Amino acid sequence: MLYRNRSAWKKRSLALLAVGSLMAVSSVLPSANAATAKKVTVTFWTSYSTSETPTLEKTLIPAFEKANPNIIIKHVTFSHDDLYQKLLTSAMTNTLPDVVRSDITWVPTFAQGHVFAQLDGKMAGFASISKTVYPGTLSTNYYAGHYYGLPLDTNTRVMFANTDAFAKAGITTLPKTFADMLADAPLLKAQGIYLYGDGGTGGWNVLPWIWSAGGAVTNATNTTAKGYINGAKTVSAVQFLTDLYKAGAIPDSMLGASGGLSTYDGVAKGNYAMTLDGPWMNPIWAGGYPDFKPVEALVPAGAAGSSSVVGGEDINLISRSKNTAAAEKFIAFMLSKSAQLAMTKAGQLSVLNSLTSQVTAIHPYYATFLTQLKTAKARTPVPNYPKIDAVISTQVALAMQGKLTAQQAMDGAAAQIEPLLK
């Protein structure tokens, strides 16, 4: 799943229609029972890739079952989008699993529909486990005052730079701040090189710049956007991107124009000096452009420092599981150091904040991502986030194109987002 949540929201509007049905069904389902001494089967639904599944099925599940001989783990895998649709339909027919590995953007919908179980104050060991993970990854499970899961694997966006492109423009130090980027842009343009390439203007793309500038989409409780998405700091970030675009430092492809190079090709070929992307890009470039050696660095800092956006998957207990105690044991096992390191070797970045040296020993390029995760944040955890993301994408593009001022665009975003938070 190479996009890791960049386009995971295409069909999410269906969830908003289904939430009422999920709540109605949940109210008549039987209560959960604790696992007993007899053998129980815990069904685990995931969307692991074909390269990741063998580690789960041949290493981790056998290890867990050996340590817990009365628990059998039944793993069922789906594609990313199929898993989402299966959860929706199964919630309405009471054919859900016990545990699911979910996209982080799904949690608010299934928490609101009472499909995912509250874990804080309920799951044994939740308080201690939650202290071992990066705060930004834990926050992806937060909804309406409670936590409805734990982070399972994670990623974030950092700068990938083509140092040869910078050197061609006489730049020997990678940009560390917004000001550095503005200074480097004309030097690169003189060499026919775009400073920065990206694939869109949605939250995944622009939130690192907004947060680094000190801006926000909503207040801390996600109840209002007014004064936040259109606040001075957010507007300054949008103006920063607009200034770069007008200066010829960002290609039209960021605004959806066809015919341009993808960031994958553009950065590798030196047409773009830098982009923001995730850890999956290292092996992709190694396969497609073996001579290209990208250099990773933190997101250039704005007035509030360097921040980025959290991606990845969570692990969630189904609220009406009949095997709650056994399921909780398995969830805790998947957050253990041994399980997290095994999945890191399979290509999943660990959520445990104590494994830096072990993780970077497996993949040295993970070091920058682990540092960035310390300040990375989750996208607005509300069921309507897919619609909010579409608003952000449209309004930022209008500003960059000069069809609206940055302030006008973000005022429009606030007006559209406000009812989506209700």
C-alpha positions in Angstrom: 0.0 0.0 0.0 2.4 2.6 -1.2 0.3 5.7 -0.8 -0.1 5.1 3.0 -3.3 7.1 3.5 -2.8 9.8 0.9 -5.9 8.8 -1.1 -7.6 6.6 1.5 -10.6 8.8 1.7 -12.2 8.4 -1.8 -15.0 6.3 -0.5 -15.2 7.5 3.0 -18.4 9.5 2.5 -20.2 6.1 2.6 -19.3 5.9 6.3 -21.3 8.9 7.1 -24.4 7.2 5.8 -23.6 4.1 7.6 -22.9 5.5 11.1 -26.6 5.6 12.1 -27.0 2.0 11.1 -23.9 1.0 13.0 -25.2 2.7 16.1 -28.6 1.0 15.8 -27.2 -2.4 15.3 -24.7 -2.0 18.2 -27.5 -1.3 20.6 -29.0 -4.8 20.2 -25.9 -6.9 20.0 -25.0 -9.3 22.8 -22.5 -8.1 25.4 -18.9 -9.2 25.3 -17.7 -12.2 27.4 -14.3 -12.6 28.9 -12.1 -15.4 27.5 -12.3 -18.6 29.4 -9.9 -21.5 29.9 -11.2 -23.3 26.9 -9.7 -22.6 23.5 -11.0 -19.5 21.9 -10.4 -18.2 18.4 -9.6 -14.5 17.9 -10.3 -13.3 14.3 -7.9 -10.6 13.1 -8.7 -8.7 9.9 -5.9 -6.7 8.2 -4.8 -5.3 4.9 -1.1 -6.3 5.2 0.7 -6.5 1.9 2.0 -9.8 0.4 5.5 -9.0 1.6 4.3 -8.3 5.2 1.8 -11.1 5.7 4.3 -13.9 5.9 5.9 -12.3 9.0 2.6 -12.1 10.7 1.4 -15.6 9.8 4.7 -17.6 10.0 6.5 -15.7 12.9 4.2 -13.6 15.1 1.0 -15.7 15.3 2.9 -19.0 16.0 4.9 -17.2 18.7 1.7 -15.8 20.3 -0.1 -19.1 20.1 2.8 -20.9 21.7 2.8 -18.5 24.6 -1.0 -18.6 24.8 -2.0 -22.2 24.0 -5.7 -21.6 24.6 -5.9 -18.8 22.0 -6.0 -19.4 18.3 -5.5 -16.4 15.9 -7.4 -16.5 12.7 -5.9 -14.0 10.3 -8.0 -12.8 7.3 -6.5 -10.3 4.9 -8.2 -7.9 2.5 -7.2 -5.1 0.2 -7.2 -1.6 1.9 -10.5 -0.5 0.4 -12.1 -3.9 0.6 -11.4 -4.0 4.3 -13.1 -0.7 4.9 -16.3 -1.8 3.0 -16.2 -5.2 4.7 -16.2 -3.5 8.1 -19.2 -1.4 7.1 -21.3 -4.2 5.9 -20.3 -6.6 8.6 -21.2 -4.1 11.3 -24.7 -4.1 10.0 -25.0 -7.9 9.9 -23.1 -8.7 13.1 -20.4 -10.6 11.4 -17.4 -8.6 12.6 -14.0 -10.0 13.7 -12.5 -9.5 17.2 -9.6 -7.3 16.2 -8.9 -5.2 13.1 -5.9 -3.4 11.8 -7.5 -0.1 10.5 -6.4 2.9 8.6 -5.9 5.7 11.1 -8.5 7.8 9.2 -11.3 5.3 9.9 -11.2 5.4 13.7 -13.6 8.3 14.2 -16.2 6.8 12.0 -16.2 3.4 13.7 -15.8 4.9 17.1 -18.9 7.0 16.6 -20.7 4.0 15.3 -19.8 2.0 18.4 -17.9 -0.6 16.3 -14.5 0.0 17.9 -14.3 -0.4 21.6 -13.0 2.2 24.0 -9.7 1.1 25.4 -8.7 3.7 27.9 -10.0 2.7 31.3 -11.2 -0.6 29.9 -8.3 -2.6 28.5 -5.8 -4.1 30.9 -2.4 -2.5 30.4 -3.6 0.3 28.1 -2.2 3.1 30.3 1.3 1.5 30.4 1.3 0.6 26.7 0.1 4.1 25.7 3.2 5.6 27.3 5.5 3.5 25.1 4.3 4.9 21.7 4.9 8.3 20.0 2.2 10.8 21.1 1.3 11.6 17.5 0.6 8.0 16.7 -1.5 7.5 19.8 -3.6 10.5 19.0 -4.8 8.8 15.8 -7.1 6.7 18.1 -8.6 9.6 20.0 -12.2 10.5 19.4 -14.7 12.5 21.6 -12.6 12.2 24.8 -11.5 8.6 24.6 -9.1 6.2 22.8 -10.6 3.6 20.6 -7.4 1.7 19.7 -3.6 1.7 19.8 -1.1 2.6 17.0 0.3 -0.5 15.3 2.6 0.9 12.6 3.3 4.4 11.5 5.0 6.7 9.1 5.4 10.4 8.5 6.6 12.7 5.8 10.1 14.2 5.8 12.2 16.1 3.2 13.8 14.0 0.5 16.4 16.0 -1.3 18.4 15.6 -4.5 21.7 17.1 -3.4 23.0 17.1 -7.0 20.1 19.5 -7.9 21.0 21.8 -5.0 24.7 21.7 -5.9 23.9 22.6 -9.5 22.5 25.8 -8.2 25.5 26.4 -5.9 23.6 25.4 -2.8 25.7 23.3 -0.4 23.4 23.3 2.7 19.9 21.9 2.5 17.1 24.3 3.6 16.3 24.1 7.2 13.7 26.9 7.4 10.9 28.5 5.4 13.3 31.4 4.9 16.0 29.1 3.5 13.5 27.7 0.9 12.5 31.2 -0.2 16.2 32.1 -0.6 17.0 28.9 -2.5 14.1 29.1 -4.9 15.4 31.7 -7.4 18.9 30.0 -7.5 17.3 26.7 -8.5 14.9 28.4 -10.9 17.9 29.9 -12.7 19.1 26.3 -13.4 15.6 25.2 -14.6 15.0 23.3 -11.3 11.8 23.5 -9.2 12.6 23.8 -5.5 9.7 21.6 -4.3 7.4 19.1 -5.9 4.3 17.4 -4.4 1.2 15.6 -5.5 -1.7 17.7 -4.2 -3.0 20.3 -1.7 -4.9 18.1 0.7 -4.1 17.7 4.4 -1.4 15.1 3.8 0.4 17.6 1.6 -0.1 21.0 3.3 -0.5 20.2 7.0 3.2 19.9 7.6 3.6 23.5 6.4 0.6 24.7 8.3 1.6 23.1 11.6 5.3 24.2 11.2 4.0 27.8 10.8 2.0 27.4 14.0 -1.4 27.1 12.4 -4.2 24.6 12.8 -7.3 23.3 11.2 -9.4 23.4 14.4 -9.2 24.1 18.1 -7.9 21.3 20.4 -11.3 19.7 20.9 -12.1 19.8 17.2 -15.3 21.7 17.7 -14.6 24.9 15.7 -12.5 25.9 12.7 -13.1 29.6 12.9 -10.0 31.4 14.0 -7.9 28.4 13.3 -8.0 27.3 9.7 -8.4 31.0 8.8 -6.1 32.3 11.6 -3.1 34.4 10.9 -0.6 31.5 11.3 -2.4 29.1 9.0 -2.9 31.9 6.4 0.9 32.6 6.6 1.6 29.0 5.7 -0.8 29.1 2.7 0.8 32.4 1.6 4.2 30.8 1.8 3.2 28.0 -0.6 1.5 30.6 -2.8 4.7 32.7 -2.9 6.7 29.7 -3.9 4.3 28.8 -6.6 4.2 32.3 -8.0 8.0 32.4 -8.0 8.1 29.3 -10.2 9.5 27.1 -7.4 6.6 24.6 -7.4 5.3 22.8 -10.6 1.7 22.9 -11.8 1.5 19.2 -10.9 0.9 20.1 -7.3 -2.3 21.7 -8.4 -3.5 18.7 -10.4 -2.2 19.7 -13.8 -1.7 16.7 -16.1 1.5 16.0 -18.0 4.0 16.9 -15.4 6.5 14.7 -13.7 5.5 12.8 -10.6 7.5 13.6 -7.5 9.0 10.1 -7.8 10.5 10.8 -11.2 11.0 14.6 -10.7 13.2 14.3 -7.6 15.2 11.3 -8.9 15.9 13.0 -12.2 16.8 16.3 -10.5 13.9 18.3 -12.0 12.7 18.9 -8.4 15.2 19.6 -5.7 13.1 18.3 -2.9 9.7 16.8 -1.8 8.1 15.5 1.4 7.3 11.8 1.5 7.3 8.6 3.5 9.8 5.8 4.2 8.4 3.6 1.5 10.1 5.8 -1.1 13.6 4.6 -0.3 13.1 1.1 -1.6 11.0 2.4 -4.5 13.8 4.7 -5.7 16.4 2.0 -5.0 14.5 -0.2 -7.5 13.6 2.4 -10.1 16.6 4.8 -9.9 19.5 2.8 -8.3 22.0 5.6 -8.9 19.9 8.2 -7.1 20.8 8.5 -3.4 18.2 10.7 -1.7 19.1 12.6 1.5 16.5 12.7 4.2 16.0 15.8 6.5 13.4 17.2 8.7 10.6 19.3 7.3 12.0 22.9 7.1 11.0 24.8 10.2 8.5 27.7 10.3 7.7 29.9 13.2 6.6 26.9 15.3 9.5 24.6 14.4 9.4 21.5 12.2 6.2 19.4 12.2 4.7 16.8 10.0 1.7 14.5 9.5 1.2 11.0 10.9 0.2 8.1 8.7 0.0 4.4 9.3 -2.4 1.9 10.8 -4.0 1.3 14.2 -5.1 -1.9 16.0 -8.7 -1.9 17.3 -10.8 -4.1 19.4 -14.3 -4.7 18.1 -16.8 -3.5 20.8 -19.0 -6.7 20.7 -16.2 -9.2 20.5 -17.1 -12.4 22.5 -13.4 -12.9 23.2 -12.4 -9.6 24.7 -9.7 -10.8 27.1 -8.0 -13.0 24.5 -8.2 -10.2 22.0 -6.7 -7.7 24.4 -3.8 -10.1 25.0 -3.2 -10.3 21.2 -3.3 -6.5 20.9 -0.7 -6.1 23.7 1.5 -8.7 22.0 1.4 -6.8 18.7 2.7 -3.8 20.6 5.5 -5.8 22.2 9.1 -5.0 21.2 9.6 -8.4 19.6 6.5 -8.1 17.4 7.3 -4.5 16.5 10.8 -5.3 15.5 9.7 -8.3 13.4 7.3 -6.1 11.5 9.9 -3.4 11.1 12.1 -6.0 9.3 9.0 -6.6 7.0 8.8 -2.9 6.2 6.5 -1.5 8.9 7.9 1.4 11.0 7.5 0.7 14.7 5.4 3.0 16.9 7.5 2.3 20.0 9.6 5.2 21.1 12.2 3.0 22.8 13.3 1.2 19.7 15.2 3.9 17.8 18.6 2.2 17.7 17.2 -1.3 16.8 15.0 0.2 14.1 17.7 2.2 12.5 20.0 -0.8 12.6 17.4 -2.6 10.4 16.9 0.4 8.1 19.3 3.3 8.7 17.1 5.7 6.6 14.4 5.4 9.3 16.4 7.7 11.6 15.0 11.0 10.2 11.5 9.6 10.3 11.8 8.6 14.0 13.0 12.1 14.8 10.2 13.7 12.9 7.6 11.5 14.6 8.4 13.3 17.9 6.5 16.3 16.6 4.2 14.8 14.0 0.5 15.2 14.4 -2.7 13.4 13.4 -5.2 14.8 10.9 -8.4 16.1 12.5 -10.0 13.0 14.1 -13.7 13.5 13.2 -15.9 11.3 11.0 -16.3 14.1 8.4 -12.5 14.4 7.9 -12.7 13.2 4.3 -15.0 16.2 3.5 -12.7 18.5 5.5 -9.7 17.3 3.5 -11.5 18.1 0.3 -12.2 21.6 1.5 -8.6 22.1 2.4 -7.4 20.8 -1.0 -9.8 23.1 -2.9 -9.2 26.3 -0.9 -5.4 26.0 -0.8 -5.3 25.4 -4.6 -7.5 28.5 -5.1 -5.0 30.6 -3.1 -2.0 29.2 -4.9 -3.6 29.8 -8.3 -4.3 33.5 -7.3 -8.0 33.1 -7.7 -8.5 34.1 -4.0 -6.1 35.7 -1.5 -4.8 33.3 1.1 -7.0 35.0 3.7 -10.1 34.7 1.5 -9.4 31.1 0.7 -9.0 30.2 4.3 -12.1 32.2 5.4 -14.0 30.1 2.8 -12.5 27.0 4.3 -13.6 27.9 7.8 -17.1 28.6 6.6 -17.3 25.2 4.9 -15.5 23.2 7.7 -17.5 24.6 10.6 -20.7 22.7 9.9 -18.7 19.5 9.2 -17.6 19.5 12.9 -21.1 19.5 14.2 
